[in-house]
Amino acid sequence: MEFVKFGNKYVLRLDKGEEIVETLKEFCSQHGIKLGWIKGIGAVGEATIGLFETEKKEYHSVDLKGDYEITSLLGNISTMNGETYLHLHITLGDDKYTILGGHFARGVISATGEFLIESIDGEVDREFNDEVGLNLYKFK
């Protein structure tokens, strides 16, 4: 991974073989980014995406392998229990130009990945909400 910083924005390039979620999470932790936004494009050869089933309050995930274009990755940065917390969603295009999307849990770069992180001066924590079954923003 390589990056450059402009004010509160970071432009990152992830390289072939790098796992996206852990790399971005580690980057945010190392640079003290506790609140912000992430967006990106690129290509993956492996990905895990999910869908939250609201009635059962559980995620269902699928592992994908093959050539996929990241047509859009969007997400936010916050904290939970003092740790960096990323909430990411992704849309992927396959070789038939079919789009798949959902909650993004994992992905390995197959060619390159280009990401923009915008840091916000502040911190918003999360806590688990029993009624919804998700980790929600917690405003003090």
Secondary structure, DSSP 8 states (H G I E B T S, - for coil): -EEEEETTEEEEEEETT-BHHHHHHHHHHHTT--SEEEEEEEEEEEEEEEEEETTTTEEEEEEEEEEEEEEEEEEEEEEETTEEEEEEEEEEE-TT--EEEEEEEEEEEEEEEEEEEEE-SS--EEEEETTTTEEEEE--
